């Protein structure tokens, strides 16, 4: 059963929230062509003064991060994705391009796969277009031993402290490299640990997971995923002692003798009465341990929607960092909300790709009418299969992830169906690039970035022919690119397991017959099912406890579903 929320339509909640933010804050405005990018109203004057632009972004649902931290002394702008989903790379590029200045840009992201992929794609494109930019990836979670996976620690509320320091430095006129280098130094000395009593819930959806009576989730992130372990709920004085002990004993902090800044962060639904108790126990702990606390922050800085939990952050500081944290800022998420109303009206806008699908050159091997008709039918069958299995995929993803796999794949399917009349079905190379543009420009999230990389890389495989073996070669190329940027490998419990197994079966002499295609479908389904027995080493499931990784991976299952749909359509048309 969906939880109750003060919203209008669930699918429009992010746009309505951003409208409310801009409407009631005279110092904020929309990007000229993208309503998911918010800027400070004086950004042009600010950039003309030769100062470095500071941008941050990620999925929505973490408010006030990131848009609430726009303002003098902090961010120049923010890019906001769907709830718990990275914004599409085109939105990130639009923000970079609009805030282009001689001094360059520092872009902050928290360490999640979707953000690394989408923001990384945009930054590389921006640099090729002559822009100057540095990316600072915040990774302050100390819940897990990150030696167990290849993707490092998650980014949590410590990001807000690092951004505030950078904002003050930017106002002083520091260079892009000075700001980025100091921010990375601060990130290396930042440690955060989160605890939750109840899970959060997405708009229009039930709670993300079930938590037994009397239990609490320890070591959770900010996307509603389960934590490292579940323990009995205990008194706050004992809980704070447990959290602070682990933070201080982490390699990041390394003891009690360091000068520290502490942040007690409300994940969204902790009452102010409880926050008062928590604040007191943090102070008691610091006093008992004789900690050198330069500053103590408390409040709602980075949330997980309506999650009933908190996180504690410790940041190693020197006098310069303390000075930056104390500097003035107009960002409403850092200080009290602004008064007054901006004169603006809401209009949803999507940034358009420079070239667009119609601008792509028809290139590579050309299919005959029967072949292109079959290819279109196969793609349309895959789209329909994604729509038919949305709830199943969301349920699988909710067990050890963020619960949006089905939603993402269904959104992609609808976008492809809408664009079907404009796609170049006779030219596989062009078609794959067009499909990549669809994922790149409007889907977002980890899934959107992965499929964009997969399809664009595969498009190079049809220069001279479009034999079934060329599709196999394209799949192999695509997987190699996905593994390069997504850091997942076969056996890591991701969609790579399914796709790699199928690609391996499509050897250089592969011939598409009813029997071989049926065998590929069986291989895909078996590979997806086997992920239920694997331990996650990549993706958001890598941050969850093994005891919740009991069902097949949603991404791997989605790949098996569309592969089987294509296979059935192929067999049907070949009869």
Order of alpha helices (4+ residues) and beta strands (2+ residues): alpha-beta-beta-alpha-beta-beta-alpha-beta-alpha-beta-alpha-alpha-beta-beta-beta-alpha-beta-alpha-beta-beta-alpha-alpha-alpha-alpha-alpha-alpha-alpha-alpha-alpha-alpha
